[in-house]
């Protein structure tokens, strides 16, 4: 077993993990319940006390993880800095930041902006990725397939822009209110390529309908590209994990991998 995996098992406390997971779930449930005006008015005090307690626990967790970063990154010159800029540490910070922002300034315009930052509370759900192995696999697949995914997204954007330009050229003379410019025509391209097809904007000319039919078929293939990339990534990661679990590849005495 690799030393990193052994280190995670040594320092991970199942009881603490279960408590944090439950707290994250209750926090998300609290955010949902506060969207109901009658519940927010009736139990506003309870929600506030729970929010304070939740933020206190998450803040303590964040500070302790920074303090023990040298255990997570042994041998690193600046382990705490490396942890602070890591993805999960940024999620941890953004999850608690909206609570502390009102204490920075009393300016009303600033306080109105905080309403937008309060959306970051929903990032607490991503904290679950630290405690569930399946979510870690998903993040690893996305990270390892990032280059190919970016290329597929760029290809999709190019096809959307090309479709919007063609549809604007064909349909604008007939229905200028539906296709007034290329940017507005992007709405039709997005709905068509993603096979949503709301039907609020559609071509009426013969050429436009023919082109729309072709784009609809192309859209199926375009959407399938990132799906195939992610599926291949899952297969690669799962096969790699099964290979790593082979006990013949590790020393039975020290636990290090045998090259």
C-alpha positions in Angstrom: 0.0 0.0 0.0 1.4 3.4 -0.9 2.6 5.6 1.9 0.1 8.3 1.1 -2.8 5.9 1.4 -1.5 4.5 4.7 -1.1 8.1 6.0 -4.8 8.8 5.2 -5.9 5.8 7.0 -3.8 6.6 10.1 -5.1 10.1 10.5 -8.7 9.7 9.4 -11.2 9.4 12.2 -14.4 7.7 11.1 -16.5 9.3 13.9 -15.2 12.8 13.0 -15.8 12.2 9.3 -19.4 11.0 10.0 -20.1 14.1 12.1 -18.7 16.5 9.4 -20.7 14.7 6.7 -23.9 15.0 8.8 -23.2 18.6 9.5 -22.7 19.4 5.8 -26.0 17.7 4.9 -27.9 19.6 7.7 -26.3 22.8 6.5 -27.5 22.3 2.9 -30.9 21.3 4.3 -31.0 24.6 6.3 -30.2 26.6 3.2 -33.1 24.9 1.4 -35.5 25.5 4.3 -34.6 29.1 4.6 -35.9 29.7 1.0 -39.5 29.2 2.4 -40.6 32.6 3.7 -42.9 31.2 6.4 -40.2 28.9 7.8 -37.6 31.7 7.6 -39.8 34.1 9.6 -40.9 31.5 12.1 -37.6 29.8 12.8 -35.2 32.6 11.8 -33.5 32.5 15.2 -33.0 28.7 15.0 -31.5 29.0 11.6 -29.1 31.7 12.7 -27.9 29.8 15.8 -27.4 26.7 13.6 -25.5 28.7 11.0 -23.2 30.2 13.7 -22.5 26.7 15.1 -21.9 25.2 11.6 -19.5 28.0 10.6 -17.7 27.6 14.0 -17.1 23.9 13.3 -16.1 24.5 9.6 -13.7 27.3 10.7 -12.1 25.1 13.3 -11.7 22.3 10.7 -10.2 24.7 8.2 -7.6 26.0 10.8 -6.7 22.5 12.0 -6.2 21.3 8.4 -3.8 24.2 7.8 -2.0 23.5 11.1 -1.6 19.8 10.2 -0.7 20.4 6.6 2.9 19.1 7.2 1.4 15.7 7.8 -0.5 15.8 4.5 2.5 17.0 2.5 5.6 15.5 4.2 8.9 16.8 2.9 7.3 19.9 1.3 9.1 23.2 2.0 5.9 25.2 2.5 3.2 22.5 3.3 0.7 25.0 4.8 0.8 27.3 1.7 0.4 24.3 -0.6 -2.7 23.3 1.3 -4.2 26.8 1.4 -4.0 27.1 -2.5 -5.3 23.5 -3.0 -8.8 23.0 -4.5 -10.4 21.6 -1.4 -8.9 24.3 0.8 -10.4 27.0 -1.4 -13.8 25.3 -1.2 -13.4 25.2 2.6 -12.6 28.9 2.7 -15.4 30.0 0.3 -17.9 27.9 2.3 -17.4 30.0 5.5 -16.4 33.3 4.0 -19.9 34.7 3.5 -20.5 34.5 7.3 -17.5 36.8 8.1 -17.9 39.4 5.3 -20.6 41.5 7.1 -18.1 42.1 9.9 -15.7 43.7 7.5 -17.8 46.7 6.6 -21.2 48.3 7.5 -21.6 50.0 4.1 -25.1 49.2 2.7 -23.8 48.7 -0.8 -21.2 46.3 0.4 -23.8 44.4 2.4 -26.0 44.1 -0.6 -23.1 42.5 -2.5 -22.8 40.0 0.3 -26.1 38.5 -0.8 -24.3 37.3 -3.9 -21.4 35.9 -1.9 -23.9 33.9 0.3 -24.3 31.6 -2.7 -20.9 30.3 -1.8 -22.5 28.5 1.1 -23.7 26.0 -1.4 -20.1 25.0 -2.0 -20.3 23.1 1.3 -21.7 20.3 -0.7 -18.3 19.9 -2.4 -16.7 19.4 1.0 -18.2 15.9 0.8 -15.7 15.0 -1.8 -13.1 14.8 0.9 -15.0 12.1 2.7 -16.5 9.9 -0.1 -14.1 7.9 -2.2 -16.5 7.9 -5.2 -16.4 11.7 -5.4 -12.6 11.6 -5.2 -12.6 9.3 -8.2 -14.8 11.7 -10.1 -12.5 14.6 -9.4 -9.5 12.5 -10.4 -11.1 11.6 -13.7 -12.0 15.2 -14.5 -8.5 16.3 -13.5 -6.7 13.7 -15.7 -9.1 14.3 -18.6 -9.0 18.1 -18.3 -7.1 18.7 -21.5 -9.3 16.5 -23.7 -12.4 17.9 -22.1 -11.3 21.5 -22.8 -10.7 20.6 -26.4 -14.2 19.0 -26.7 -15.7 22.1 -25.1 -13.8 24.4 -27.5 -15.1 22.3 -30.4 -18.6 22.6 -29.1 -18.3 26.4 -28.8 -17.0 26.6 -32.3 -19.9 24.6 -33.7 -22.4 26.7 -31.8 -20.9 29.9 -33.1 -20.7 28.6 -36.7 -24.4 27.5 -36.4 -25.5 30.9 -35.0 -23.8 32.7 -37.9 -25.3 30.5 -40.6 -28.8 30.6 -39.0 -28.6 34.4 -38.7 -27.6 34.7 -42.3 -30.4 32.4 -43.5 -33.3 33.4 -41.1 -32.7 37.1 -40.4 -34.2 38.4 -43.6 -37.4 36.4 -42.9 -37.8 36.7 -39.2 -35.5 39.5 -37.9 -37.3 39.6 -34.5 -36.3 36.0 -33.8 -32.8 36.2 -35.2 -31.8 39.9 -34.9 -28.1 39.2 -34.5 -25.5 36.5 -34.1 -25.5 36.7 -30.3 -29.3 36.3 -30.1 -29.0 33.4 -32.6 -26.7 31.6 -30.1 -29.8 30.8 -28.0 -31.2 28.7 -30.9 -27.8 27.1 -31.4 -27.4 26.1 -27.8 -30.9 24.7 -27.5 -30.4 22.7 -30.7 -26.9 21.3 -30.1 -27.8 20.3 -26.5 -31.0 18.7 -28.0 -33.2 20.7 -25.6 -35.2 22.3 -28.3 -37.6 24.7 -26.4 -39.3 25.6 -29.6 -39.5 29.4 -28.8 -37.1 30.1 -31.7 -37.1 27.9 -34.8 -36.4 28.3 -38.6 -39.1 28.8 -41.1 -37.2 28.7 -44.4 -36.4 25.5 -46.3 -32.7 26.1 -46.0 -32.9 27.0 -42.4 -34.9 23.8 -41.6 -32.5 21.7 -43.5 -29.5 23.2 -41.7 -31.3 22.8 -38.3 -31.8 19.1 -39.0 -28.1 18.7 -39.7 -27.1 20.6 -36.6 -29.5 18.5 -34.5 -27.8 15.3 -35.7 -24.3 16.9 -35.2 -25.4 17.9 -31.7 -25.8 14.3 -30.6 -22.3 13.5 -31.6 -20.9 16.7 -30.0 -22.5 16.0 -26.7 -21.3 12.4 -26.8 -17.6 13.4 -27.1 -17.1 14.6 -23.4 -19.3 11.7 -22.3 -16.9 9.2 -24.0 -13.9 11.0 -22.6 -15.2 10.8 -19.0 -16.3 7.2 -19.5 -12.8 6.2 -20.7 -11.3 8.1 -17.8 -13.4 6.2 -15.3 -12.3 2.9 -16.9 -8.7 3.9 -16.7 -8.9 5.0 -13.0 -10.8 2.0 -11.9 -8.5 -0.4 -13.7 -5.5 1.4 -12.1 -7.0 1.1 -8.6 -7.6 -2.6 -9.1 -4.1 -3.1 -10.2 -2.7 -1.0 -7.3 -4.6 -3.3 -4.8 -2.6 -6.3 -6.0 -0.7 -7.4 -2.8 2.2 -8.8 -4.9 3.2 -5.3 -5.8 4.0 -4.2 -2.2 6.5 -5.4 0.3 4.8 -7.3 3.1 7.2 -5.8 5.7 7.5 -2.1 4.9 4.4 -1.6 2.8 6.3 0.2 -0.1 5.5 -0.5 -3.7 7.8 -3.0 -5.4 8.9 -1.6 -8.7 
